[in-house]
């Protein structure tokens, strides 16, 4: 015992610089504990035996939401869902009461610690309320010593026992006394708690041999029994043999009553604990293989985490998270909070006024995008986490932006500068779905509609058939821009300006504006929540920019207007760019089909 150190629940114990462990209340028996172990940055929870349901003397298991890499849990009752505690207690008391009333003897095989105290409390209270006189015994030795420890360690019991311990200790039983072997063959009814709990030997098996042949007697098996034990054969209805070579069979005529008063949690309790702890991997131990396989399937299906059921001596490899302690600037922390950076951060501030802060438990696996954070090591081998702007300054590197470009041609046959009907395109837009008919941009007709064109603060109506009128508009625009244009031959200059305008712009201003408007409306409809806007006859969504230009092409004897959608974008918007290009491609196909 010199090498044994007592620890309190929820007390963190460190062994060197890399190992820590902490105990949590398990609720199984007096002193039972779960352990959270941390080795380096890897974490494991080992449950041992535990109970998620409080009983008459102990509380339910209690553990923090630790989110460990691995939890190793018992699975004694992997597929069992118990009845309510009240129903089990009622059935137990009624069965015992009926047996002793009819003059029978009741044997309750239990282990010294746990169920013995639970059922003694239950029967002692019932005997008091019902004023019953039949004696209740428990075997001397371990059970008696266990009761002493319960009195000493009252802090481990449930709240009800703690509250009443000052006026009356729950373990000072009025109707329960120590059993003496001379009372084995004593006449009359009685109740005996005897160890061990599975009838594998000792006093419980000795008493069973004497009492089993009589019909008025009863054996209550209150918990789990391992296959191969006498208790297991009783609860499964198999023939009971008592010698090693199984040649002598015992005639069992007494009543057999099996109730689940086990101190182990049931399947519901196991699932509740796993949901609460939120481990990344699960290992099942301490159970029956077929039932553990069913529980494993349920864990994978409902919780979505890997689950293992290793055999004895089998090795299981579970990956752990790589965690680094790094320095982060105030700027990075502020930006991370505003951008909801997906990292697990616990701030430990040494000096609030210092320009750097310590960040502990920054999980590399949770940083999904290198644009969110960059981790570097400086000359002093100090690890820092930086945003991209800070990293460029530290590394003394200038910022480079890579732009990608894609050109998509859109052919519309029979295009004539005078055939464009701008107002109708503005009003109608796409006719159906994501298709834009070329006929919406074209309307071959000698009689053309009138349009409105805006120039620097004034409007001028023009007739597309009257080239001079349109020249006047272009002249006015150029004059407005240059302010001091004087020409001797106005008509000749109009011709030159018109040609220059066509060469520079490629598409008449009204045609370009209508096409931009039509494509813009369609993209807004298709892109949903993504912000899309027009700027200088371009359509912009994030870093994606769409510009429309035109080229003349000859196909046989037919003139065609080839419109070019030029799409540029930066790397972070590649997915959005692909989506937009796909939409433009569908528009191209529809236009070709309708041309």
C-alpha positions as a Python dict, from the first residue, in 0.01 Angstrom:
ca = {
    (1, 'X'): (0, 0, 0),
    (2, 'X'): (302, 230, 23),
    (3, 'X'): (296, 264, -356),
    (4, 'X'): (-77, 339, -370),
    (5, 'X'): (-192, 702, -389),
    (6, 'X'): (-556, 790, -326),
    (7, 'X'): (-711, 1039, -569),
    (8, 'X'): (-1034, 1235, -558),
    (9, 'X'): (-1298, 1238, -827),
    (10, 'X'): (-1235, 1503, -1096),
    (11, 'X'): (-882, 1556, -966),
    (12, 'X'): (-629, 1586, -1250),
    (13, 'X'): (-312, 1385, -1183),
    (14, 'X'): (1, 1450, -1392),
    (15, 'X'): (272, 1188, -1442),
    (16, 'X'): (564, 1370, -1598),
    (17, 'X'): (501, 1625, -1872),
    (18, 'X'): (307, 1406, -2115),
    (19, 'X'): (65, 1192, -1910),
    (20, 'X'): (-247, 1310, -1727),
    (21, 'X'): (-551, 1126, -1596),
    (22, 'X'): (-874, 1217, -1421),
    (23, 'X'): (-1133, 1001, -1242),
    (24, 'X'): (-1511, 1034, -1281),
    (25, 'X'): (-1799, 885, -1081),
    (26, 'X'): (-1917, 556, -1241),
    (27, 'X'): (-2216, 466, -1020),
    (28, 'X'): (-2148, 91, -1049),
    (29, 'X'): (-2044, 9, -693),
    (30, 'X'): (-1876, 197, -411),
    (31, 'X'): (-1547, 339, -541),
    (32, 'X'): (-1612, 262, -910),
    (33, 'X'): (-1463, 522, -1142),
    (34, 'X'): (-1423, 602, -1510),
    (35, 'X'): (-1087, 741, -1621),
    (36, 'X'): (-998, 1007, -1876),
    (37, 'X'): (-638, 957, -1987),
    (38, 'X'): (-431, 1205, -2187),
    (39, 'X'): (-96, 1097, -2335),
    (40, 'X'): (65, 1380, -2529),
    (41, 'X'): (-224, 1515, -2731),
    (42, 'X'): (-417, 1185, -2758),
    (43, 'X'): (-710, 1123, -2524),
    (44, 'X'): (-890, 806, -2412),
    (45, 'X'): (-1187, 741, -2182),
    (46, 'X'): (-1195, 399, -2013),
    (47, 'X'): (-1534, 342, -1851),
    (48, 'X'): (-1482, 20, -1660),
    (49, 'X'): (-1817, -96, -1519),
    (50, 'X'): (-2073, 182, -1485),
    (51, 'X'): (-2444, 243, -1436),
    (52, 'X'): (-2639, 528, -1594),
    (53, 'X'): (-2943, 470, -1368),
    (54, 'X'): (-2939, 578, -1000),
    (55, 'X'): (-3055, 325, -740),
    (56, 'X'): (-3140, 330, -368),
    (57, 'X'): (-2784, 386, -250),
    (58, 'X'): (-2574, 510, -545),
    (59, 'X'): (-2613, 784, -805),
    (60, 'X'): (-2584, 759, -1183),
    (61, 'X'): (-2251, 784, -1364),
    (62, 'X'): (-2128, 1140, -1421),
    (63, 'X'): (-1870, 1246, -1677),
    (64, 'X'): (-1791, 1564, -1873),
    (65, 'X'): (-1840, 1606, -2249),
    (66, 'X'): (-1475, 1524, -2319),
    (67, 'X'): (-1480, 1446, -2695),
    (68, 'X'): (-1187, 1201, -2668),
    (69, 'X'): (-1012, 1027, -2956),
    (70, 'X'): (-1132, 693, -2817),
    (71, 'X'): (-1375, 557, -2558),
    (72, 'X'): (-1347, 198, -2432),
    (73, 'X'): (-1682, 98, -2285),
    (74, 'X'): (-1825, -211, -2124),
    (75, 'X'): (-2114, -381, -2305),
    (76, 'X'): (-2247, -635, -2056),
    (77, 'X'): (-2607, -558, -2155),
    (78, 'X'): (-2537, -467, -2518),
    (79, 'X'): (-2891, -538, -2641),
    (80, 'X'): (-3097, -533, -2319),
    (81, 'X'): (-3343, -255, -2237),
    (82, 'X'): (-3456, -290, -1876),
    (83, 'X'): (-3804, -234, -1743),
    (84, 'X'): (-3860, 62, -1517),
    (85, 'X'): (-3691, 51, -1179),
    (86, 'X'): (-4025, 77, -999),
    (87, 'X'): (-4167, -226, -1185),
    (88, 'X'): (-3859, -439, -1108),
    (89, 'X'): (-3869, -353, -738),
    (90, 'X'): (-4241, -426, -719),
    (91, 'X'): (-4203, -770, -883),
    (92, 'X'): (-3912, -858, -656),
    (93, 'X'): (-4092, -763, -333),
    (94, 'X'): (-4413, -940, -433),
    (95, 'X'): (-4229, -1263, -519),
    (96, 'X'): (-4030, -1266, -191),
    (97, 'X'): (-4337, -1174, 16),
    (98, 'X'): (-4545, -1453, -139),
    (99, 'X'): (-4274, -1714, -82),
    (100, 'X'): (-4216, -1638, 287),
    (101, 'X'): (-4591, -1610, 348),
    (102, 'X'): (-4623, -1969, 219),
    (103, 'X'): (-4345, -2086, 453),
    (104, 'X'): (-4067, -2099, 194),
    (105, 'X'): (-3704, -1999, 211),
    (106, 'X'): (-3562, -1740, -32),
    (107, 'X'): (-3201, -1758, -150),
    (108, 'X'): (-3065, -1441, -315),
    (109, 'X'): (-2712, -1502, -452),
    (110, 'X'): (-2526, -1169, -468),
    (111, 'X'): (-2175, -1031, -470),
    (112, 'X'): (-2056, -871, -147),
    (113, 'X'): (-2042, -518, -286),
    (114, 'X'): (-2323, -347, -471),
    (115, 'X'): (-2646, -544, -520),
    (116, 'X'): (-2629, -686, -165),
    (117, 'X'): (-2663, -336, -16),
    (118, 'X'): (-2922, -229, -275),
    (119, 'X'): (-3155, -523, -205),
    (120, 'X'): (-3095, -515, 172),
    (121, 'X'): (-3214, -152, 177),
    (122, 'X'): (-3517, -244, -34),
    (123, 'X'): (-3621, -543, 180),
    (124, 'X'): (-3546, -374, 513),
    (125, 'X'): (-3772, -83, 420),
    (126, 'X'): (-4046, -319, 293),
    (127, 'X'): (-4033, -535, 607),
    (128, 'X'): (-4072, -219, 817),
    (129, 'X'): (-4374, -98, 620),
    (130, 'X'): (-4545, -442, 602),
    (131, 'X'): (-4454, -545, 961),
    (132, 'X'): (-4319, -883, 844),
    (133, 'X'): (-4150, -1116, 1094),
    (134, 'X'): (-3956, -1361, 876),
    (135, 'X'): (-3580, -1312, 939),
    (136, 'X'): (-3350, -1164, 676),
    (137, 'X'): (-2986, -1276, 681),
    (138, 'X'): (-2670, -1182, 495),
    (139, 'X'): (-2356, -1393, 495),
    (140, 'X'): (-2072, -1292, 725),
    (141, 'X'): (-1734, -1181, 598),
    (142, 'X'): (-1717, -966, 288),
    (143, 'X'): (-2077, -842, 293),
    (144, 'X'): (-2050, -738, 656),
    (145, 'X'): (-1720, -558, 589),
    (146, 'X'): (-1867, -389, 280),
    (147, 'X'): (-2148, -243, 491),
    (148, 'X'): (-1886, -87, 717),
    (149, 'X'): (-1719, 81, 420),
    (150, 'X'): (-2051, 218, 298),
    (151, 'X'): (-2095, 387, 635),
    (152, 'X'): (-1745, 535, 617),
    (153, 'X'): (-1770, 649, 254),
    (154, 'X'): (-2114, 804, 271),
    (155, 'X'): (-2002, 1080, 30),
    (156, 'X'): (-2005, 827, -258),
    (157, 'X'): (-2373, 746, -209),
    (158, 'X'): (-2674, 921, -360),
    (159, 'X'): (-2823, 1242, -225),
    (160, 'X'): (-3108, 1075, -34),
    (161, 'X'): (-2867, 858, 167),
    (162, 'X'): (-2648, 1161, 241),
    (163, 'X'): (-2945, 1368, 360),
    (164, 'X'): (-3066, 1102, 607),
    (165, 'X'): (-2729, 981, 736),
    (166, 'X'): (-2728, 1229, 1028),
    (167, 'X'): (-3058, 1109, 1177),
    (168, 'X'): (-3036, 746, 1061),
    (169, 'X'): (-2768, 569, 860),
    (170, 'X'): (-2933, 377, 577),
    (171, 'X'): (-2692, 85, 627),
    (172, 'X'): (-2794, 30, 991),
    (173, 'X'): (-3057, -232, 901),
    (174, 'X'): (-3340, -308, 1148),
    (175, 'X'): (-3451, -640, 1000),
    (176, 'X'): (-3127, -776, 850),
    (177, 'X'): (-2877, -974, 1058),
    (178, 'X'): (-2566, -1189, 1010),
    (179, 'X'): (-2625, -1551, 901),
    (180, 'X'): (-2492, -1847, 1101),
    (181, 'X'): (-2438, -2189, 938),
    (182, 'X'): (-2630, -2355, 1221),
    (183, 'X'): (-2942, -2198, 1073),
    (184, 'X'): (-2911, -2385, 741),
    (185, 'X'): (-3165, -2649, 833),
    (186, 'X'): (-3372, -2436, 1073),
    (187, 'X'): (-3747, -2466, 1012),
    (188, 'X'): (-3962, -2177, 897),
    (189, 'X'): (-3934, -1909, 629),
    (190, 'X'): (-3636, -1677, 586),
    (191, 'X'): (-3447, -1468, 331),
    (192, 'X'): (-3072, -1517, 282),
    (193, 'X'): (-2824, -1301, 88),
    (194, 'X'): (-2526, -1527, 10),
    (195, 'X'): (-2211, -1492, -200),
    (196, 'X'): (-2103, -1546, -475),
    (197, 'X'): (-2366, -1406, -708),
    (198, 'X'): (-2347, -1664, -990),
    (199, 'X'): (-2369, -1975, -768),
    (200, 'X'): (-2021, -2076, -879),
    (201, 'X'): (-1919, -2196, -530),
    (202, 'X'): (-1908, -2084, -166),
    (203, 'X'): (-2205, -2043, 68),
    (204, 'X'): (-2458, -1960, -206),
    (205, 'X'): (-2397, -2292, -386),
    (206, 'X'): (-2399, -2488, -58),
    (207, 'X'): (-2737, -2341, 41),
    (208, 'X'): (-2873, -2394, -312),
    (209, 'X'): (-2797, -2767, -291),
    (210, 'X'): (-2998, -2794, 31),
    (211, 'X'): (-3297, -2577, -66),
    (212, 'X'): (-3338, -2650, -441),
    (213, 'X'): (-3529, -2984, -408),
    (214, 'X'): (-3824, -2821, -225),
    (215, 'X'): (-4107, -2657, -420),
    (216, 'X'): (-4195, -2396, -157),
    (217, 'X'): (-3845, -2248, -169),
    (218, 'X'): (-3726, -1989, -423),
    (219, 'X'): (-3400, -1868, -575),
    (220, 'X'): (-3391, -1506, -693),
    (221, 'X'): (-3110, -1439, -942),
    (222, 'X'): (-3084, -1057, -942),
    (223, 'X'): (-2813, -998, -1201),
    (224, 'X'): (-2599, -1117, -1489),
    (225, 'X'): (-2457, -1470, -1492),
    (226, 'X'): (-2164, -1586, -1705),
    (227, 'X'): (-2228, -1886, -1935),
    (228, 'X'): (-2110, -2207, -1770),
    (229, 'X'): (-2210, -2112, -1415),
    (230, 'X'): (-2495, -2269, -1217),
    (231, 'X'): (-2673, -1934, -1212),
    (232, 'X'): (-2663, -1914, -1594),
    (233, 'X'): (-2807, -2266, -1628),
    (234, 'X'): (-3087, -2178, -1388),
    (235, 'X'): (-3199, -1862, -1571),
    (236, 'X'): (-3176, -2032, -1913),
    (237, 'X'): (-3377, -2337, -1803),
    (238, 'X'): (-3098, -2591, -1853),
    (239, 'X'): (-3029, -2897, -1641),
    (240, 'X'): (-2811, -2819, -1339),
    (241, 'X'): (-2507, -3040, -1281),
    (242, 'X'): (-2281, -2982, -984),
    (243, 'X'): (-1973, -3201, -1033),
    (244, 'X'): (-1678, -3135, -1258),
    (245, 'X'): (-1744, -3421, -1503),
    (246, 'X'): (-2118, -3337, -1519),
    (247, 'X'): (-2230, -3690, -1421),
    (248, 'X'): (-2437, -3592, -1116),
    (249, 'X'): (-2753, -3396, -1190),
    (250, 'X'): (-2935, -3195, -924),
    (251, 'X'): (-3311, -3214, -912),
    (252, 'X'): (-3425, -2851, -899),
    (253, 'X'): (-3787, -2821, -789),
    (254, 'X'): (-3774, -2478, -624),
    (255, 'X'): (-3902, -2161, -791),
    (256, 'X'): (-3654, -1965, -1005),
    (257, 'X'): (-3704, -1590, -1030),
    (258, 'X'): (-3470, -1384, -1250),
    (259, 'X'): (-3471, -1004, -1215),
    (260, 'X'): (-3227, -753, -1360),
    (261, 'X'): (-3091, -565, -1059),
    (262, 'X'): (-2746, -559, -1215),
    (263, 'X'): (-2511, -270, -1143),
    (264, 'X'): (-2419, -260, -1514),
    (265, 'X'): (-2587, -14, -1747),
    (266, 'X'): (-2823, -138, -2019),
    (267, 'X'): (-2811, -71, -2395),
    (268, 'X'): (-2993, 260, -2359),
    (269, 'X'): (-2743, 376, -2097),
    (270, 'X'): (-2449, 282, -2321),
    (271, 'X'): (-2590, 484, -2612),
    (272, 'X'): (-2669, 780, -2383),
    (273, 'X'): (-2311, 786, -2254),
    (274, 'X'): (-2161, 764, -2603),
    (275, 'X'): (-2378, 1051, -2728),
    (276, 'X'): (-2282, 1264, -2429),
    (277, 'X'): (-1907, 1199, -2438),
    (278, 'X'): (-1890, 1239, -2822),
    (279, 'X'): (-1584, 1022, -2881),
    (280, 'X'): (-1432, 992, -3229),
    (281, 'X'): (-1387, 614, -3199),
    (282, 'X'): (-1547, 341, -2983),
    (283, 'X'): (-1417, 5, -2859),
    (284, 'X'): (-1658, -241, -2697),
    (285, 'X'): (-1536, -481, -2425),
    (286, 'X'): (-1684, -696, -2145),
    (287, 'X'): (-1979, -847, -2329),
    (288, 'X'): (-2111, -1138, -2533),
    (289, 'X'): (-1980, -1144, -2891),
    (290, 'X'): (-2313, -1175, -3083),
    (291, 'X'): (-2475, -897, -2878),
    (292, 'X'): (-2167, -677, -2907),
    (293, 'X'): (-2184, -713, -3287),
    (294, 'X'): (-2544, -587, -3283),
    (295, 'X'): (-2451, -293, -3061),
    (296, 'X'): (-2157, -211, -3290),
    (297, 'X'): (-2392, -191, -3589),
    (298, 'X'): (-2624, 39, -3397),
    (299, 'X'): (-2340, 271, -3289),
    (300, 'X'): (-2209, 305, -3646),
    (301, 'X'): (-2561, 365, -3781),
    (302, 'X'): (-2689, 611, -3518),
    (303, 'X'): (-2371, 790, -3409),
    (304, 'X'): (-2169, 769, -3729),
    (305, 'X'): (-1840, 685, -3556),
    (306, 'X'): (-1605, 388, -3612),
    (307, 'X'): (-1664, 107, -3361),
    (308, 'X'): (-1442, -194, -3290),
    (309, 'X'): (-1504, -525, -3110),
    (310, 'X'): (-1156, -674, -3065),
    (311, 'X'): (-1100, -1024, -2933),
    (312, 'X'): (-862, -1107, -2651),
    (313, 'X'): (-505, -1030, -2759),
    (314, 'X'): (-616, -849, -3075),
    (315, 'X'): (-463, -509, -3158),
    (316, 'X'): (-670, -212, -3275),
    (317, 'X'): (-511, 98, -3428),
    (318, 'X'): (-699, 424, -3376),
    (319, 'X'): (-573, 750, -3534),
    (320, 'X'): (-532, 1046, -3302),
    (321, 'X'): (-547, 1418, -3372),
    (322, 'X'): (-230, 1620, -3422),
    (323, 'X'): (-243, 1922, -3193),
    (324, 'X'): (16, 2199, -3174),
    (325, 'X'): (69, 2486, -2935),
    (326, 'X'): (120, 2796, -3145),
    (327, 'X'): (144, 3174, -3116),
    (328, 'X'): (-128, 3387, -3270),
    (329, 'X'): (-143, 3762, -3314),
    (330, 'X'): (-431, 3976, -3192),
    (331, 'X'): (-512, 4050, -3556),
    (332, 'X'): (-544, 3681, -3635),
    (333, 'X'): (-765, 3610, -3333),
    (334, 'X'): (-994, 3901, -3419),
    (335, 'X'): (-1024, 3795, -3783),
    (336, 'X'): (-1077, 3430, -3686),
    (337, 'X'): (-1368, 3521, -3462),
    (338, 'X'): (-1528, 3743, -3725),
    (339, 'X'): (-1489, 3478, -3997),
    (340, 'X'): (-1598, 3188, -3770),
    (341, 'X'): (-1275, 2998, -3834),
    (342, 'X'): (-1334, 2629, -3768),
    (343, 'X'): (-1066, 2564, -3508),
    (344, 'X'): (-1076, 2442, -3152),
    (345, 'X'): (-917, 2723, -2954),
    (346, 'X'): (-859, 2762, -2583),
    (347, 'X'): (-691, 3096, -2519),
    (348, 'X'): (-434, 3120, -2245),
    (349, 'X'): (-335, 3485, -2206),
    (350, 'X'): (-3, 3552, -2031),
    (351, 'X'): (-10, 3928, -2082),
    (352, 'X'): (-317, 4107, -2214),
    (353, 'X'): (-108, 4396, -2347),
    (354, 'X'): (138, 4169, -2530),
    (355, 'X'): (112, 4156, -2911),
    (356, 'X'): (105, 3775, -2909),
    (357, 'X'): (-119, 3523, -2739),
    (358, 'X'): (-79, 3153, -2676),
    (359, 'X'): (-330, 2931, -2852),
    (360, 'X'): (-364, 2580, -2716),
    (361, 'X'): (-525, 2280, -2887),
    (362, 'X'): (-539, 2429, -3238),
    (363, 'X'): (-635, 2120, -3437),
    (364, 'X'): (-469, 2103, -3779),
    (365, 'X'): (-740, 1866, -3902),
    (366, 'X'): (-1005, 2131, -3834),
    (367, 'X'): (-839, 2396, -4055),
    (368, 'X'): (-1005, 2306, -4383),
    (369, 'X'): (-869, 2587, -4602),
    (370, 'X'): (-512, 2716, -4626),
    (371, 'X'): (-654, 3062, -4692),
    (372, 'X'): (-798, 3059, -4338),
    (373, 'X'): (-469, 3003, -4156),
    (374, 'X'): (-103, 2938, -4233),
    (375, 'X'): (125, 2774, -3975),
    (376, 'X'): (496, 2861, -3997),
    (377, 'X'): (805, 2810, -3782),
    (378, 'X'): (1049, 3099, -3740),
    (379, 'X'): (1426, 3086, -3685),
    (380, 'X'): (1379, 3039, -3310),
    (381, 'X'): (1159, 2735, -3388),
    (382, 'X'): (852, 2911, -3255),
    (383, 'X'): (535, 2798, -3430),
    (384, 'X'): (296, 3074, -3533),
    (385, 'X'): (-48, 3065, -3690),
    (386, 'X'): (-105, 3357, -3927),
    (387, 'X'): (-357, 3480, -4176),
    (388, 'X'): (-227, 3512, -4536),
    (389, 'X'): (-150, 3886, -4511),
    (390, 'X'): (62, 3837, -4197),
    (391, 'X'): (243, 3540, -4351),
    (392, 'X'): (347, 3747, -4654),
    (393, 'X'): (498, 4013, -4428),
    (394, 'X'): (682, 3761, -4211),
    (395, 'X'): (822, 3576, -4513),
    (396, 'X'): (895, 3904, -4698),
    (397, 'X'): (705, 3787, -5004),
    (398, 'X'): (489, 4006, -5227),
    (399, 'X'): (135, 3896, -5295),
    (400, 'X'): (57, 3733, -5631),
    (401, 'X'): (-292, 3678, -5764),
    (402, 'X'): (-351, 3409, -6026),
    (403, 'X'): (-645, 3471, -6257),
    (404, 'X'): (-805, 3206, -6477),
    (405, 'X'): (-983, 3283, -6804),
    (406, 'X'): (-1229, 3100, -7024),
    (407, 'X'): (-1378, 3221, -7358),
    (408, 'X'): (-1715, 3091, -7478),
    (409, 'X'): (-1840, 3189, -7829),
    (410, 'X'): (-2211, 3252, -7891),
    (411, 'X'): (-2317, 3254, -8257),
    (412, 'X'): (-2630, 3430, -8381),
    (413, 'X'): (-2692, 3404, -8755),
    (414, 'X'): (-2836, 3687, -8967),
    (415, 'X'): (-2722, 3954, -8721),
    (416, 'X'): (-2764, 4309, -8851),
    (417, 'X'): (-2691, 4623, -8653),
    (418, 'X'): (-3030, 4763, -8753),
    (419, 'X'): (-3225, 4452, -8658),
    (420, 'X'): (-3181, 4470, -8282),
    (421, 'X'): (-3493, 4535, -8075),
    (422, 'X'): (-3357, 4662, -7742),
    (423, 'X'): (-3679, 4752, -7556),
    (424, 'X'): (-3838, 4411, -7605),
    (425, 'X'): (-3529, 4228, -7476),
    (426, 'X'): (-3524, 4451, -7167),
    (427, 'X'): (-3889, 4375, -7101),
    (428, 'X'): (-3896, 4005, -7178),
    (429, 'X'): (-3564, 3858, -7065),
    (430, 'X'): (-3526, 3476, -7085),
    (431, 'X'): (-3843, 3306, -7200),
    (432, 'X'): (-3807, 2971, -7027),
    (433, 'X'): (-3573, 2814, -6773),
    (434, 'X'): (-3208, 2880, -6851),
    (435, 'X'): (-3255, 2913, -7229),
    (436, 'X'): (-3208, 3246, -7406),
    (437, 'X'): (-3335, 3237, -7763),
    (438, 'X'): (-3134, 3419, -8026),
    (439, 'X'): (-3465, 3553, -8154),
    (440, 'X'): (-3495, 3754, -7835),
    (441, 'X'): (-3179, 3939, -7934),
    (442, 'X'): (-3275, 3949, -8304),
    (443, 'X'): (-3591, 4050, -8485),
    (444, 'X'): (-3531, 4058, -8866),
    (445, 'X'): (-3761, 4329, -8996),
    (446, 'X'): (-3736, 4632, -9223),
    (447, 'X'): (-3937, 4834, -8981),
    (448, 'X'): (-3736, 4882, -8663),
    (449, 'X'): (-3847, 4996, -8325),
    (450, 'X'): (-3730, 5306, -8150),
    (451, 'X'): (-3497, 5302, -7851),
    (452, 'X'): (-3371, 5528, -7578),
    (453, 'X'): (-2998, 5577, -7531),
    (454, 'X'): (-2847, 5769, -7238),
    (455, 'X'): (-2543, 5991, -7264),
    (456, 'X'): (-2386, 6179, -6971),
    (457, 'X'): (-2695, 6338, -6820),
    (458, 'X'): (-2930, 6379, -7121),
    (459, 'X'): (-3147, 6151, -7339),
    (460, 'X'): (-3197, 6165, -7713),
    (461, 'X'): (-3447, 5966, -7916),
    (462, 'X'): (-3319, 5812, -8231),
    (463, 'X'): (-3440, 5599, -8521),
    (464, 'X'): (-3219, 5303, -8602),
    (465, 'X'): (-3311, 5340, -8973),
    (466, 'X'): (-3172, 5694, -8968),
    (467, 'X'): (-2797, 5650, -8953),
    (468, 'X'): (-2740, 6028, -8941),
    (469, 'X'): (-2953, 6055, -8628),
    (470, 'X'): (-2747, 5789, -8457),
    (471, 'X'): (-2430, 5960, -8575),
    (472, 'X'): (-2559, 6275, -8409),
    (473, 'X'): (-2586, 6085, -8082),
    (474, 'X'): (-2231, 5953, -8110),
    (475, 'X'): (-2114, 6304, -8203),
    (476, 'X'): (-2287, 6446, -7896),
    (477, 'X'): (-2124, 6184, -7675),
    (478, 'X'): (-1778, 6253, -7814),
    (479, 'X'): (-1832, 6628, -7786),
    (480, 'X'): (-1946, 6593, -7427),
    (481, 'X'): (-1627, 6401, -7345),
    (482, 'X'): (-1376, 6613, -7535),
    (483, 'X'): (-1552, 6952, -7498),
    (484, 'X'): (-1332, 7120, -7768),
    (485, 'X'): (-1392, 6922, -8088),
    (486, 'X'): (-1415, 7141, -8403),
    (487, 'X'): (-1446, 6978, -8744),
    (488, 'X'): (-1482, 7136, -9090),
    (489, 'X'): (-1658, 6841, -9246),
    (490, 'X'): (-1913, 6724, -8989),
    (491, 'X'): (-2062, 6458, -9216),
    (492, 'X'): (-1724, 6300, -9292),
    (493, 'X'): (-1627, 6311, -8926),
    (494, 'X'): (-1954, 6143, -8834),
    (495, 'X'): (-1861, 5858, -9067),
    (496, 'X'): (-1515, 5831, -8906),
    (497, 'X'): (-1653, 5841, -8551),
    (498, 'X'): (-1911, 5576, -8636),
    (499, 'X'): (-1643, 5345, -8777),
    (500, 'X'): (-1415, 5410, -8477),
    (501, 'X'): (-1700, 5344, -8236),
    (502, 'X'): (-1781, 5015, -8410),
    (503, 'X'): (-1415, 4912, -8406),
    (504, 'X'): (-1363, 4996, -8038),
    (505, 'X'): (-1687, 4870, -7892),
    (506, 'X'): (-1749, 4570, -8117),
    (507, 'X'): (-2119, 4578, -8024),
    (508, 'X'): (-2349, 4883, -8046),
    (509, 'X'): (-2403, 5029, -7701),
    (510, 'X'): (-2774, 4946, -7694),
    (511, 'X'): (-2711, 4585, -7806),
    (512, 'X'): (-2436, 4535, -7547),
    (513, 'X'): (-2645, 4682, -7267),
    (514, 'X'): (-2942, 4462, -7354),
    (515, 'X'): (-2729, 4147, -7368),
    (516, 'X'): (-2564, 4228, -7036),
    (517, 'X'): (-2905, 4293, -6881),
    (518, 'X'): (-3047, 3966, -7016),
    (519, 'X'): (-2753, 3754, -6903),
    (520, 'X'): (-2746, 3933, -6567),
    (521, 'X'): (-3113, 3858, -6496),
    (522, 'X'): (-3062, 3494, -6585),
    (523, 'X'): (-2754, 3452, -6363),
    (524, 'X'): (-2927, 3620, -6067),
    (525, 'X'): (-3209, 3369, -6102),
    (526, 'X'): (-2975, 3068, -6132),
    (527, 'X'): (-2716, 3160, -5865),
    (528, 'X'): (-2966, 3210, -5583),
    (529, 'X'): (-2804, 3359, -5272),
    (530, 'X'): (-2474, 3451, -5443),
    (531, 'X'): (-2448, 3830, -5487),
    (532, 'X'): (-2430, 3921, -5856),
    (533, 'X'): (-2414, 4277, -5993),
    (534, 'X'): (-2338, 4478, -6311),
    (535, 'X'): (-2035, 4704, -6339),
    (536, 'X'): (-1917, 4885, -6655),
    (537, 'X'): (-2102, 4649, -6890),
    (538, 'X'): (-1959, 4349, -6700),
    (539, 'X'): (-2132, 4103, -6471),
    (540, 'X'): (-1951, 4034, -6141),
    (541, 'X'): (-2004, 3759, -5879),
    (542, 'X'): (-1734, 3743, -5610),
    (543, 'X'): (-1407, 3736, -5812),
    (544, 'X'): (-1579, 3604, -6124),
    (545, 'X'): (-1613, 3867, -6399),
    (546, 'X'): (-1803, 3813, -6726),
    (547, 'X'): (-1738, 4047, -7019),
    (548, 'X'): (-1917, 4032, -7357),
    (549, 'X'): (-1748, 4124, -7687),
    (550, 'X'): (-1822, 4047, -8054),
    (551, 'X'): (-1648, 3931, -8368),
    (552, 'X'): (-1768, 3906, -8727),
    (553, 'X'): (-1735, 3563, -8890),
    (554, 'X'): (-1819, 3417, -9233),
    (555, 'X'): (-1986, 3077, -9254),
    (556, 'X'): (-2035, 2987, -9621),
    (557, 'X'): (-2240, 3267, -9772),
    (558, 'X'): (-2396, 3367, -9441),
    (559, 'X'): (-2268, 3640, -9214),
    (560, 'X'): (-2276, 3559, -8843),
    (561, 'X'): (-2219, 3769, -8533),
    (562, 'X'): (-1997, 3577, -8293),
    (563, 'X'): (-2038, 3702, -7937),
    (564, 'X'): (-1767, 3611, -7689),
    (565, 'X'): (-1831, 3561, -7318),
    (566, 'X'): (-1494, 3605, -7145),
    (567, 'X'): (-1505, 3473, -6789),
    (568, 'X'): (-1216, 3546, -6549),
    (569, 'X'): (-1182, 3439, -6186),
    (570, 'X'): (-933, 3375, -5905),
    (571, 'X'): (-859, 3039, -5749),
    (572, 'X'): (-1091, 3060, -5450),
    (573, 'X'): (-1397, 3093, -5677),
    (574, 'X'): (-1322, 2800, -5906),
    (575, 'X'): (-1640, 2615, -5813),
    (576, 'X'): (-1855, 2925, -5871),
    (577, 'X'): (-1679, 2991, -6204),
    (578, 'X'): (-1752, 2637, -6322),
    (579, 'X'): (-2116, 2684, -6230),
    (580, 'X'): (-2139, 3014, -6423),
    (581, 'X'): (-1958, 2869, -6728),
    (582, 'X'): (-2205, 2580, -6728),
    (583, 'X'): (-2495, 2828, -6727),
    (584, 'X'): (-2338, 3030, -7012),
    (585, 'X'): (-2277, 2710, -7207),
    (586, 'X'): (-2647, 2622, -7184),
    (587, 'X'): (-2732, 2971, -7308),
    (588, 'X'): (-2493, 2920, -7601),
    (589, 'X'): (-2656, 2591, -7696),
    (590, 'X'): (-3003, 2744, -7675),
    (591, 'X'): (-2896, 3041, -7888),
    (592, 'X'): (-2742, 2818, -8153),
    (593, 'X'): (-3053, 2604, -8161),
    (594, 'X'): (-3275, 2907, -8212),
    (595, 'X'): (-3052, 3086, -8462),
}
